Amino acid sequence: MQFARMAWKFLVAIKDGLVLIAMVLFFAALYAVLSSRPNIASVDDGALLLNLNGVIVEESSQPDFPTFLTGGQGAMGEYQLRDVVHVVETAATDEQVKAIVLDLSSFVGGGQTSLTRIGEALATAKKAGKPIYAYANFYGDDAYQLAAHADEIWMDPMGGIVFAGPGGNRLYYKGLIDQLGVTANIYRVGTYKSAVEPYLRTDQSPEAKEASAALYSVLWENWQAEVKKARPEAAIKAFAEDPASFVTAAGGDYVKIAQDQKLVDKIGDKSAFDRFIAEKVGEDTISSPDSFKSIDYTAYVAANPVEETGSPIGVITVAGEIVSGNAGPGIAASGRIAKQIYKALEEDDLKALVVRVDSPGGSAFASEEVRLALLEAKKKRLPIVVSMGDVAASGGYWIAAAGDHILAEPDTITGSIGVFAVLPSFEKALSKWGITADGVQTTPLSGEPDFVGGFGKDVNSILQAGVEDSYRDFTQLVAKARNKTPEQVDEIGQGRVWDGGTARQLGLVDGFGGMDEALAEAAKRAKLDEGEYFPKYLDTPIEFSFSMLDGIPFVKQEAKPITGIVGWITRQQKTLFAEALLTAQGLMAREDVQALCLECGPTKTLRGNATINWIEWLKLQSFSSAPR
């Protein structure tokens, strides 16, 4: 009886503890929600402060649970391109905004196309008479691309400027995986499909170098042209091409270089800059006498929503790597995006669709899922215009091919029409430790993939044939969409990437332009005049959801579908690998004589005093399929 009472007290204590934890999490989440709401009432006269402490993105990502609870503290800031452009263009005609201040000290960067678009918005504000001031401790390519549009560029006395240009080295793992005894089983189509080269070679192939050199030279020339136009007096080219000579001649004085080459206007620390701005727009006496009256970016975004007059044009965003499932936003999960498209088709008021693609590609299966959803929209005679962002390549172009009209920017990276798959096996590594494999097969695929004995010839043949078939599908759908023959697409395909200007010459895109031009084109096809439409972003709202708990142990994960032979092979490989680890763990943990059926497959292992079905847990995890 005493034992029962103690057991009952123990269970009650566990229950009370769980209730307490649940209450703490609830109130923490409630606090995070309330504290994250922008204070619209705080918007007053002053300088619009763009303290870009992070990166420019096409679509903000869904925060994980710890980030949500802390209100984003410790996480890198993300600033949606469309929001930054909108607030700058709104500020251009807002009498409350006395100036625009760019604090770029913690700016991580963004795609060249995105930064060009923000630069255009800054130029518009500048032309409208709004003074723009920029400050940073140190300027790199991305920060300077924005700062060049300022009336005055400030730099810290201990700062500096470096122009690196696009390009650089990448890591190649062939030597390492050979030493480890890992076999990278590679299946690909495309002479220029260089994504697999780190596992196949110890250096970059001549074909990949040729493609990269052509792409980077265009991007670098366009970057210099934009900066030179915004700041004609700056000596960019000479300093970028021979920085060591400049630094040596100046005795390591970076400030002198910046001033002599007219790269900056004033040298001063942050306090001096703040006092300078305060003289222009007034002091903020609440914070400190040295700070200036500023308008918070987040509050200004909330206080100035996009006007919704006229007919809506739906905007679907495909941003990030393309994967299967319902993840995101911030990752292009095909299930979530397809649902958005099908939901849009149910809304009778939508007159057209603009698909904003900013993705390097991903799963071919997932790309096709999104493309098929767009084809359903075309069946309903809904005009579809594709707007390419910084990159719309491989799977991103697969999706773009569904559009009636494709617009890109000169600096957009696109093309990469090619597919591949990489699957590792460990026969060489394990054999070094005396681990071998043997057994009986009823079919050529029994026990495959064999990560101990290596992939069989049949598996290799099946996988390569599947990749080749995916490439044929890719070239055929592009050929049909772009009024070309598969042979013509293959000639400009083969995995090669192109800049937007060359892609237009090759017929992969129809014209130049960003979101404004894409919306105008969609409106034109929907027979809407200027001023008769507005963009309706069909995004997934960023809020608390149980998807934030993904990856937390013992929280049930979403089971994702197998999307083809590569997905099946990978799922099998993960399961077999986990089974081997669990078998070894179990044999080492058990200390008595065993009557155990190893051939039956270990489905459970003892972990402490609890029995956990780890194989079932494993099967709920996402698998990596990589035809891109």
C-alpha positions in Angstrom: 0.0 0.0 0.0 2.9 2.3 0.9 4.5 1.5 -2.5 1.2 2.4 -4.3 1.0 5.8 -2.5 4.6 6.6 -3.4 4.0 5.6 -7.0 0.9 7.8 -7.1 2.8 10.8 -5.7 5.5 10.2 -8.3 3.0 10.2 -11.1 1.3 13.3 -9.8 4.7 15.0 -9.6 5.4 14.1 -13.2 1.9 15.4 -14.2 2.4 18.7 -12.3 5.9 19.1 -13.9 4.5 18.6 -17.4 1.7 21.1 -16.7 4.2 23.6 -15.4 6.4 23.2 -18.5 3.3 23.5 -20.8 2.3 26.7 -19.0 5.8 28.2 -19.3 5.9 27.4 -23.0 2.4 28.9 -23.5 3.2 32.2 -21.8 6.6 32.4 -23.4 4.9 31.9 -26.8 2.3 34.5 -26.0 4.9 37.0 -24.9 6.9 36.3 -28.1 3.7 37.0 -30.2 2.8 40.2 -28.4 6.4 41.5 -28.3 7.0 40.8 -32.0 4.1 43.0 -33.1 5.4 46.3 -34.5 4.4 49.5 -32.8 2.8 51.5 -35.6 2.1 54.4 -33.2 5.8 54.9 -32.8 6.2 56.2 -36.4 6.9 59.9 -36.3 9.1 62.5 -38.0 12.7 61.5 -38.3 15.1 59.5 -40.4 14.0 56.1 -41.8 16.6 53.8 -40.3 17.5 50.8 -42.4 19.7 49.0 -39.9 20.2 45.9 -42.1 21.5 43.5 -39.5 21.4 40.3 -41.6 20.6 39.3 -45.2 18.2 40.3 -47.9 15.9 37.4 -48.8 13.0 36.8 -51.2 10.9 35.2 -48.5 11.5 35.2 -44.7 12.0 31.7 -43.3 9.8 30.0 -40.7 11.6 30.4 -37.3 12.3 27.4 -35.2 10.7 27.1 -31.7 13.6 28.6 -29.7 13.9 31.5 -32.1 10.2 32.1 -31.9 10.2 32.1 -28.1 13.1 34.6 -27.9 11.5 36.9 -30.5 14.3 36.3 -32.9 17.1 37.1 -30.5 20.4 35.5 -31.6 19.1 34.7 -35.1 20.4 36.4 -38.2 18.0 39.0 -39.4 16.1 38.5 -42.7 14.7 41.4 -44.7 12.3 40.6 -47.5 13.3 42.3 -50.7 9.8 43.5 -51.5 9.4 45.1 -48.0 12.7 47.0 -48.3 11.9 48.3 -51.7 8.3 49.3 -50.7 9.4 51.3 -47.6 12.1 53.1 -49.5 9.8 54.0 -52.3 7.1 55.0 -49.8 9.6 57.1 -47.9 10.4 59.0 -51.1 7.1 60.9 -50.9 6.5 60.8 -47.1 6.9 64.2 -45.5 7.5 62.5 -42.1 10.7 60.9 -43.5 13.4 63.6 -43.4 16.2 61.3 -44.5 17.1 57.7 -45.1 19.9 56.2 -43.1 21.7 53.0 -44.1 23.5 51.3 -41.2 25.5 48.6 -43.0 28.0 47.6 -40.2 26.2 44.3 -39.7 25.0 43.8 -43.2 25.7 40.3 -44.4 24.6 40.8 -48.0 22.1 39.6 -50.6 21.9 38.5 -54.3 23.2 41.0 -56.8 19.8 41.3 -58.5 18.1 42.0 -55.2 20.6 44.7 -54.3 20.3 46.3 -57.7 16.5 46.5 -57.1 17.1 48.2 -53.7 19.6 50.5 -55.3 16.9 51.6 -57.9 14.5 52.4 -55.0 17.2 54.4 -53.3 17.9 56.3 -56.5 14.2 57.1 -56.8 14.1 58.4 -53.2 17.3 60.5 -53.9 15.8 61.9 -57.0 12.7 62.9 -55.0 14.9 65.0 -52.7 15.4 62.6 -49.8 18.9 62.8 -48.5 20.5 59.4 -48.0 23.4 58.7 -45.6 25.3 55.4 -45.2 27.6 54.2 -42.4 29.6 51.0 -41.9 32.7 49.9 -40.1 33.8 48.0 -43.1 32.5 47.9 -46.7 32.5 44.8 -48.9 30.9 44.4 -52.3 27.3 44.0 -51.2 27.4 46.8 -48.6 29.1 49.2 -51.0 26.6 48.4 -53.8 23.9 50.0 -51.6 26.1 52.7 -50.0 27.1 54.0 -53.5 23.6 55.4 -53.8 24.0 57.6 -50.7 24.6 61.3 -50.7 27.3 60.8 -48.1 29.2 57.6 -47.2 30.7 57.4 -43.8 33.3 54.9 -42.6 34.8 54.2 -39.1 38.4 55.4 -38.6 39.5 51.8 -38.0 37.5 50.5 -41.0 38.3 49.6 -44.6 37.0 48.7 -48.0 37.6 45.6 -50.0 36.2 44.7 -53.5 36.5 41.0 -54.0 34.2 40.5 -57.0 32.2 37.2 -57.7 34.0 33.9 -57.8 36.5 32.1 -55.7 37.4 28.6 -54.7 35.1 25.7 -53.6 36.0 22.6 -51.7 36.6 19.3 -53.4 36.2 16.1 -51.4 37.4 13.5 -53.7 40.8 13.1 -52.0 39.1 12.9 -48.6 36.5 10.4 -49.5 39.2 8.2 -51.1 41.2 8.3 -47.9 38.1 7.4 -45.9 37.3 4.6 -48.3 33.9 6.1 -49.2 32.5 5.5 -52.7 30.5 8.4 -54.2 28.1 6.7 -56.6 27.4 9.5 -59.1 24.7 9.6 -61.7 24.3 12.7 -63.9 23.5 14.1 -67.3 25.2 17.4 -68.3 28.7 18.2 -69.3 28.5 21.4 -67.2 26.6 19.9 -64.2 29.4 20.7 -61.8 27.4 20.2 -58.6 28.8 16.7 -58.4 32.4 17.6 -59.2 33.5 18.0 -55.5 32.8 14.2 -55.1 34.2 13.2 -58.5 37.3 15.3 -58.9 40.0 17.1 -56.9 39.7 20.2 -59.0 37.3 22.1 -61.3 36.8 20.7 -64.7 37.7 22.8 -67.8 34.0 22.9 -68.8 32.9 24.2 -65.4 35.7 26.8 -65.4 34.6 28.0 -68.8 31.0 28.4 -67.7 31.8 30.0 -64.4 34.3 32.5 -65.9 31.7 33.6 -68.5 29.0 34.0 -65.8 31.2 35.8 -63.2 32.7 38.2 -65.8 29.2 39.5 -66.7 28.1 39.8 -63.0 31.3 41.7 -62.2 31.0 44.1 -65.1 27.4 44.8 -64.2 28.3 45.4 -60.6 31.0 47.9 -61.6 28.7 49.7 -64.0 26.0 50.1 -61.4 28.3 51.4 -58.7 30.0 53.8 -61.2 26.7 55.2 -62.3 25.7 55.8 -58.7 29.0 57.2 -57.7 31.0 58.4 -60.8 33.9 59.9 -58.8 34.8 56.6 -57.1 37.9 54.9 -58.5 36.6 51.3 -58.3 38.3 49.4 -61.1 42.0 50.2 -60.4 41.6 49.5 -56.7 39.8 46.3 -57.2 42.3 44.9 -59.8 45.4 45.7 -57.7 44.5 46.2 -54.0 47.9 45.1 -52.7 49.7 47.9 -54.5 47.3 50.5 -53.1 47.6 49.2 -49.6 51.4 49.0 -49.8 51.7 52.5 -51.2 49.4 53.8 -48.4 51.5 52.0 -45.7 48.5 50.0 -44.7 46.3 53.1 -44.1 42.9 51.9 -45.4 41.3 55.2 -44.5 43.7 57.1 -46.8 43.0 54.7 -49.6 39.2 55.1 -49.2 39.5 58.9 -49.2 42.1 59.2 -52.0 40.0 56.9 -54.3 36.9 58.9 -53.3 35.2 55.8 -52.1 33.9 57.5 -48.9 33.1 61.1 -48.0 33.7 61.3 -44.3 35.6 59.4 -41.6 34.0 59.1 -38.2 32.9 56.6 -35.5 29.2 55.7 -34.9 28.7 58.4 -32.3 30.0 61.1 -34.7 27.7 59.8 -37.4 24.7 59.8 -35.1 25.4 63.4 -34.0 25.7 64.4 -37.7 22.3 62.8 -38.5 20.8 64.4 -35.4 21.8 67.8 -36.7 19.8 67.0 -39.9 16.7 65.4 -38.5 16.7 66.3 -34.8 17.8 64.6 -31.6 16.0 61.7 -30.0 16.1 62.9 -26.4 14.4 59.8 -25.0 17.4 57.5 -25.8 20.4 59.6 -25.5 21.6 63.1 -26.5 23.8 61.7 -29.3 21.1 59.7 -31.0 18.9 61.0 -33.8 15.1 60.8 -34.3 14.6 57.6 -36.2 11.7 55.7 -37.7 11.8 52.0 -37.0 11.9 49.9 -40.1 9.5 47.2 -38.9 7.0 49.7 -37.6 7.2 51.6 -40.9 6.6 48.4 -42.9 3.5 47.7 -40.8 2.2 51.3 -41.0 2.5 51.4 -44.8 0.9 48.3 -46.3 0.6 47.9 -50.1 -2.5 49.6 -51.4 -5.2 47.2 -52.5 -7.2 49.0 -55.1 -8.5 47.3 -58.2 -8.3 43.6 -59.1 -5.8 41.2 -57.3 -3.0 39.5 -59.1 -1.9 36.5 -57.1 1.9 36.2 -56.4 3.3 32.8 -55.6 6.9 32.7 -54.2 9.3 29.8 -54.9 12.3 30.7 -52.7 15.0 28.4 -51.5 15.9 24.8 -52.2 13.0 22.9 -53.8 12.0 19.9 -51.6 9.0 17.7 -51.2 6.6 18.2 -48.3 5.0 21.2 -46.5 8.0 22.9 -45.0 8.6 26.7 -45.0 8.3 29.5 -45.8 11.9 30.2 -46.6 12.3 26.8 -48.3 10.5 25.9 -51.5 8.4 22.9 -50.3 6.4 21.6 -53.2 3.4 20.4 -51.2 2.9 23.8 -49.5 3.4 25.8 -52.7 1.1 23.5 -54.7 -1.6 24.0 -52.1 -1.2 27.7 -52.4 -1.7 27.5 -56.1 -4.8 25.2 -55.9 -6.2 27.5 -53.2 -5.6 30.5 -55.5 -7.6 28.7 -58.3 -10.6 28.6 -56.0 -10.5 32.4 -55.7 -12.6 33.8 -58.5 -11.3 37.4 -58.0 -7.7 36.6 -59.0 -7.1 37.8 -62.6 -3.6 36.4 -63.1 -0.6 34.7 -61.4 2.9 35.9 -61.0 5.4 33.2 -59.9 8.4 34.7 -58.2 11.3 32.2 -58.5 14.4 32.6 -56.5 15.8 29.1 -56.2 18.9 27.1 -57.3 16.7 24.1 -57.7 16.4 20.9 -55.8 14.2 17.8 -56.2 13.1 17.1 -59.7 9.9 15.4 -58.4 9.1 18.4 -56.2 9.7 20.8 -59.1 7.3 18.8 -61.3 4.7 18.9 -58.5 4.7 22.7 -58.6 4.8 22.8 -62.4 1.8 20.5 -62.6 -0.1 22.8 -60.2 0.7 25.8 -62.5 -0.5 23.9 -65.5 -3.9 23.5 -63.8 -4.0 27.3 -63.5 -3.3 27.5 -67.3 -6.2 25.2 -67.9 -8.4 27.7 -66.3 -7.0 30.4 -68.6 -5.3 32.2 -65.8 -2.3 34.1 -67.2 1.0 33.1 -65.6 4.0 35.3 -65.7 7.3 34.2 -64.1 9.6 36.7 -62.4 13.1 35.4 -61.8 15.1 36.8 -58.9 18.7 36.4 -58.1 18.7 32.8 -59.3 16.2 30.6 -61.0 18.2 27.6 -62.1 17.8 23.9 -62.6 14.6 22.9 -60.7 13.9 26.6 -60.5 13.9 26.8 -64.3 11.9 23.5 -64.4 9.1 25.4 -62.6 9.6 28.6 -64.7 9.0 26.7 -67.9 5.3 26.6 -67.0 4.9 30.3 -67.4 3.3 32.1 -70.4 6.0 34.8 -70.1 9.4 34.7 -68.3 11.1 37.9 -67.1 14.6 38.0 -65.7 17.2 40.6 -64.7 20.6 40.9 -66.4 22.3 39.6 -63.3 19.9 36.7 -62.8 21.6 33.3 -62.7 19.5 30.8 -64.7 19.6 27.7 -66.9 21.5 24.7 -65.4 19.2 22.4 -67.3 20.6 19.1 -66.0 20.0 16.5 -63.3 22.2 14.4 -61.0 22.1 12.1 -58.0 24.9 11.2 -55.5 24.6 8.2 -53.2 27.5 7.1 -51.0 28.5 3.5 -50.1 31.1 2.4 -47.6 32.5 -0.9 -48.8 36.1 0.3 -48.9 35.9 2.0 -45.5 34.3 -0.9 -43.7 36.6 -3.5 -45.3 39.5 -1.7 -43.7 38.0 -2.7 -40.3 37.3 -6.3 -41.4 33.6 -5.7 -42.1 32.4 -7.6 -45.2 29.0 -8.6 -46.6 27.5 -11.8 -47.8 24.0 -13.2 -48.2 21.4 -14.7 -50.6 19.4 -12.7 -53.2 16.1 -13.6 -54.7 16.3 -10.8 -57.2 19.1 -8.5 -58.4 17.7 -5.8 -56.1 17.5 -7.9 -52.9 19.4 -6.2 -50.2 20.2 -3.2 -52.3 21.5 -0.7 -51.8 24.4 -2.6 -50.2 26.3 0.1 -48.4 28.8 -2.5 -47.1 29.4 -4.5 -50.3 28.8 -1.7 -52.7 26.1 -1.0 -55.2 25.4 -3.8 -57.8 25.6 -3.3 -61.5 21.8 -3.5 -61.8 21.3 -0.7 -59.2 23.9 1.5 -61.0 22.2 0.9 -64.4 18.8 1.6 -63.0 19.8 4.8 -61.3 21.7 6.1 -64.4 18.8 5.3 -66.7 16.5 7.1 -64.3 18.6 10.2 -64.3 18.9 10.2 -68.1 15.1 9.8 -68.3 14.6 12.8 -66.0 16.9 14.8 -68.2 14.9 13.9 -71.3 11.8 15.0 -69.4 13.5 18.2 -68.5 14.6 19.0 -72.1 11.3 18.0 -73.6 9.2 20.2 -71.2 11.5 23.2 -71.8 11.4 22.6 -75.6 7.6 22.6 -75.6 7.4 25.7 -73.4 10.0 27.7 -75.3 9.1 26.5 -78.9 12.4 24.7 -79.4 13.4 21.2 -80.3 14.8 18.9 -77.5 18.1 19.0 -79.4 18.2 22.8 -79.3 17.5 22.7 -75.5 20.2 20.0 -75.0 22.7 22.2 -76.8 22.1 25.1 -74.3 21.4 22.7 -71.4 23.9 20.2 -70.2 23.8 21.8 -66.8 25.4 25.1 -67.9 24.4 28.3 -66.1 23.8 31.6 -67.8 23.4 35.2 -66.9 20.0 36.8 -67.6 21.3 38.7 -70.6 22.7 35.6 -72.3 19.6 33.6 -71.3 17.4 36.1 -73.1 19.6 35.8 -76.3 19.2 32.0 -76.1 15.5 32.2 -75.7 15.3 30.9 -72.2 13.6 34.1 -71.0 11.4 36.6 -72.8 12.5 39.9 -71.5 14.1 41.9 -68.7 12.3 43.2 -65.7 11.6 42.6 -62.0 8.4 42.2 -60.0 6.9 45.5 -61.2 7.3 44.6 -64.8 6.0 41.1 -64.2 2.9 42.4 -62.6 2.4 44.8 -65.4 2.8 42.0 -68.0 0.3 39.8 -66.0 -2.2 42.7 -65.9 -1.8 43.3 -69.6 -2.6 39.6 -70.3 -5.6 39.9 -68.0 -6.7 43.0 -69.9 -6.2 45.3 -66.8 -5.0 48.9 -67.2 -2.4 50.6 -65.0 -3.9 51.3 -61.6 -6.5 48.6 -61.9 -4.6 45.9 -60.1 -2.5 45.2 -57.0 -0.3 42.2 -56.0 -1.9 39.7 -53.6 0.9 37.7 -52.1 -0.3 34.2 -51.5 2.3 33.4 -48.8 2.2 31.2 -45.8 2.1 33.5 -42.7 5.0 33.2 -40.3 3.5 32.3 -37.0 3.7 29.6 -34.4 3.0 26.2 -35.7 4.0 22.7 -34.7 6.3 22.5 -37.7 8.7 24.5 -35.6 9.2 21.4 -33.4 10.6 19.4 -36.3 13.9 17.9 -35.4 13.2 17.8 -31.6 13.7 14.3 -30.3 10.5 12.2 -29.6 8.3 14.7 -31.5 6.6 12.9 -34.3 7.8 14.0 -37.6 5.9 14.2 -40.9 6.3 11.1 -43.0 7.3 12.2 -46.5 6.5 10.2 -49.7 9.1 8.3 -51.7 9.4 10.2 -55.0 11.2 7.7 -57.2 14.0 5.3 -57.5 16.6 7.7 -56.0 14.3 8.3 -53.0 13.7 4.6 -52.5 17.4 3.8 -52.7 18.1 6.6 -50.2 15.4 5.5 -47.8 16.6 2.0 -47.9 20.2 3.1 -47.4 19.3 5.2 -44.4 17.3 2.4 -42.8 20.0 -0.3 -43.4 22.7 2.0 -42.1 20.7 2.7 -39.0 19.9 -1.0 -38.5 23.7 -1.7 -38.6 24.4 0.9 -36.0 21.6 -0.3 -33.8 22.7 -3.9 -34.1 26.3 -3.0 -33.1 24.9 -0.8 -30.2 22.6 -3.6 -29.0 25.3 -6.3 -29.1 27.7 -4.2 -27.1 25.0 -3.2 -24.6 23.7 -6.7 -23.8 25.8 -8.6 -21.3 24.1 -12.0 -21.2 23.6 -14.9 -23.6 21.4 -13.9 -26.5 18.7 -15.8 -28.4 18.4 -13.1 -31.0 17.3 -13.2 -34.7 19.7 -10.8 -36.5 18.2 -11.7 -39.8 14.8 -10.5 -38.6 16.0 -7.0 -38.5 16.5 -5.0 -35.2 13.4 -2.9 -34.7 14.0 -1.9 -31.1 17.0 -1.1 -28.9 17.3 -0.5 -25.2 18.2 3.1 -24.3 18.3 3.4 -20.5 15.1 1.9 -19.2 12.9 2.9 -22.1 12.2 0.9 -25.2 12.2 3.1 -28.3 11.3 2.1 -31.8 14.1 4.0 -33.5 13.5 2.4 -36.9 10.0 3.8 -37.0 11.4 7.1 -35.9 14.0 7.0 -38.7 11.3 6.2 -41.3 9.6 9.4 -40.4 12.7 11.5 -41.2 13.1 13.3 -44.4 15.3 11.6 -47.1 17.8 13.3 -49.3 17.1 13.0 -53.0 19.3 15.2 -55.1 18.4 15.4 -58.8 19.0 19.1 -59.3 
